[in-house]
């Protein structure tokens, strides 16, 4: 069975998604006057990591003071099911690549776009929840305040500078979308 160049490109685009298992997708950091270095966490598809365990502890103490929930990776279900969902999407993409009809690949691209949009919305809602659903018995209560980190960019919260930016892991789904879309365009 001969596979056309656009279909080979489609397979390459699908396989780009594997990079999400190996690289962090997002970075959230706090610049706090009391600490000489930024306090940073990196969000991967299956974990929340940082340079040291101490950084996560410091972030959680600061969050506790204003009533935010503790960032506990074990309590975030997305870190368990996103890797499985991604594996299913990759398997569907490979399957769609072997089907001779363009419709199968177009449907896969639509599924990928919907899944990535839902993941971004989920991340925004996660940030919203952490920044708005504050404990009533927090040591520091500031009326009518939101402590939601930005989805992308920087924001001043009290005396902290909070930055939230994509990392190298975001390149892989973007490459997947671009490559598979171009492959489908060329196959027509």
C-alpha positions as CSV (number, residue, x, y, z in Angstrom):
1,X,0.0,0.0,0.0
2,X,1.5,3.3,-1.1
3,X,1.0,6.2,1.3
4,X,1.0,9.7,-0.2
5,X,3.2,12.5,0.9
6,X,0.3,14.5,2.5
7,X,-0.7,11.4,4.5
8,X,2.9,10.9,5.7
9,X,2.8,14.6,6.8
10,X,-0.5,13.9,8.5
11,X,1.1,11.0,10.5
12,X,4.0,13.3,11.4
13,X,1.5,15.9,12.6
14,X,-0.3,13.3,14.7
15,X,3.0,12.0,16.2
16,X,4.0,15.6,17.2
17,X,1.5,15.2,20.1
18,X,3.8,12.7,21.7
19,X,6.1,15.6,22.7
20,X,3.5,16.6,25.3
21,X,4.6,13.6,27.4
22,X,8.2,14.9,27.6
23,X,8.0,18.7,27.9
24,X,6.2,21.1,30.2
25,X,3.3,23.1,28.8
26,X,2.9,26.0,31.1
27,X,4.8,28.0,33.7
28,X,3.3,30.1,36.5
29,X,5.7,32.1,38.7
30,X,5.4,34.5,41.6
31,X,7.8,37.3,42.1
32,X,7.7,38.0,45.8
33,X,9.7,40.9,47.5
34,X,10.7,38.6,50.4
35,X,12.3,36.0,48.1
36,X,15.4,36.6,46.0
37,X,14.2,34.2,43.2
38,X,10.9,33.7,41.5
39,X,8.8,30.9,42.9
40,X,7.9,28.9,39.8
41,X,5.8,25.8,39.0
42,X,5.7,24.1,35.6
43,X,2.6,22.3,34.4
44,X,3.1,19.1,32.4
45,X,0.4,16.9,31.0
46,X,0.7,14.6,34.1
47,X,2.3,16.6,36.8
48,X,3.0,19.9,38.4
49,X,6.7,20.3,39.0
50,X,9.2,22.9,39.9
51,X,12.9,23.2,40.6
52,X,12.6,22.2,44.2
53,X,10.0,20.9,46.6
54,X,10.7,24.0,48.7
55,X,9.3,26.2,45.9
56,X,5.9,24.4,46.0
57,X,5.8,24.6,49.8
58,X,6.5,28.4,49.6
59,X,3.8,28.9,47.0
60,X,1.3,26.9,49.1
61,X,2.1,28.9,52.2
62,X,1.7,32.2,50.4
63,X,-1.6,30.9,48.8
64,X,-2.8,29.7,52.3
65,X,-2.3,33.2,53.7
66,X,-4.9,34.7,51.3
67,X,-7.2,31.7,51.5
68,X,-6.3,29.9,48.3
69,X,-6.5,26.1,48.1
70,X,-3.2,24.2,48.4
71,X,-1.8,23.2,45.0
72,X,-1.7,19.4,45.5
73,X,-1.1,17.5,42.2
74,X,-2.7,14.4,43.6
75,X,-6.0,16.3,43.9
76,X,-6.1,17.4,40.3
77,X,-7.8,14.8,38.2
78,X,-6.8,16.3,34.9
79,X,-3.2,15.2,35.6
80,X,-4.4,11.6,35.6
81,X,-6.8,11.6,32.7
82,X,-5.2,14.1,30.3
83,X,-2.4,11.6,29.4
84,X,-5.0,8.9,28.7
85,X,-7.1,11.3,26.6
86,X,-4.0,12.3,24.6
87,X,-3.1,8.7,24.0
88,X,-6.6,8.1,22.6
89,X,-6.4,11.2,20.4
90,X,-3.1,10.0,19.0
91,X,-4.5,6.5,18.4
92,X,-7.5,8.0,16.6
93,X,-5.2,10.2,14.5
94,X,-3.1,7.2,13.5
95,X,-6.2,5.3,12.6
96,X,-7.6,8.3,10.6
97,X,-4.3,8.4,8.7
98,X,-4.8,4.9,7.5
99,X,-8.3,5.5,6.3
100,X,-8.4,6.5,2.7
101,X,-11.2,9.1,3.1
102,X,-10.2,12.6,3.8
103,X,-13.3,13.0,6.0
104,X,-11.7,10.7,8.7
105,X,-8.7,13.0,8.9
106,X,-10.9,16.1,8.9
107,X,-12.9,14.7,11.8
108,X,-9.7,14.0,13.7
109,X,-8.5,17.5,13.2
110,X,-11.9,18.8,14.5
111,X,-11.6,16.5,17.5
112,X,-8.1,17.7,18.2
113,X,-9.2,21.4,18.0
114,X,-12.1,20.7,20.3
115,X,-9.9,18.8,22.8
116,X,-7.3,21.5,22.9
117,X,-9.9,24.2,23.3
118,X,-11.5,22.3,26.2
119,X,-8.1,21.8,27.8
120,X,-7.4,25.6,27.7
121,X,-10.9,26.3,29.1
122,X,-10.3,23.8,31.8
123,X,-7.0,25.4,32.7
124,X,-8.7,28.9,32.8
125,X,-11.4,27.5,35.1
126,X,-8.8,25.9,37.3
127,X,-7.1,29.3,37.7
128,X,-10.4,30.9,38.3
129,X,-11.3,28.4,41.0
130,X,-8.0,28.9,42.8
131,X,-8.2,32.6,42.6
132,X,-11.9,33.2,43.6
133,X,-12.9,30.3,45.9
134,X,-11.1,31.5,48.9
135,X,-11.3,30.2,52.5
136,X,-13.3,32.4,54.8
137,X,-10.9,31.8,57.6
138,X,-7.8,33.0,55.7
139,X,-5.1,34.8,57.8
140,X,-5.3,37.7,55.3
141,X,-8.7,38.7,54.1
142,X,-9.0,41.4,51.5
143,X,-12.6,42.2,50.7
144,X,-13.8,42.0,47.1
145,X,-10.4,40.7,45.8
146,X,-9.6,38.1,43.2
147,X,-6.3,36.4,43.3
148,X,-6.7,34.6,39.9
149,X,-3.4,34.3,38.0
150,X,-3.7,35.4,34.4
151,X,-4.1,32.8,31.7
152,X,-1.3,34.4,29.7
153,X,0.7,37.4,30.8
154,X,1.6,39.1,34.1
155,X,-0.6,40.6,36.8
156,X,0.0,42.4,40.1
157,X,-1.7,40.7,43.0
158,X,-1.2,42.4,46.3
159,X,2.6,42.9,46.3
160,X,3.3,39.9,44.1
161,X,3.9,39.9,40.4
162,X,2.3,36.8,38.9
163,X,3.4,35.6,35.4
164,X,1.7,32.8,33.4
165,X,3.2,31.7,30.1
166,X,3.2,28.7,27.8
167,X,6.4,26.7,27.6
168,X,7.9,24.4,24.9
169,X,5.3,21.7,25.3
170,X,2.7,24.0,23.7
171,X,4.7,23.8,20.4
172,X,3.7,20.2,19.9
173,X,-0.1,20.6,19.7
174,X,0.4,23.8,17.6
175,X,2.7,21.9,15.2
176,X,0.2,19.0,15.1
177,X,-2.6,21.4,14.1
178,X,-0.5,23.2,11.5
179,X,1.1,20.1,9.9
180,X,-2.2,18.1,9.8
181,X,-4.1,21.0,8.4
182,X,-1.6,21.7,5.7
183,X,-1.4,17.9,4.9
184,X,-5.2,17.8,4.5
185,X,-5.1,21.0,2.3
186,X,-2.5,19.5,0.1
187,X,-4.3,16.1,-0.2
188,X,-7.3,17.8,-1.9
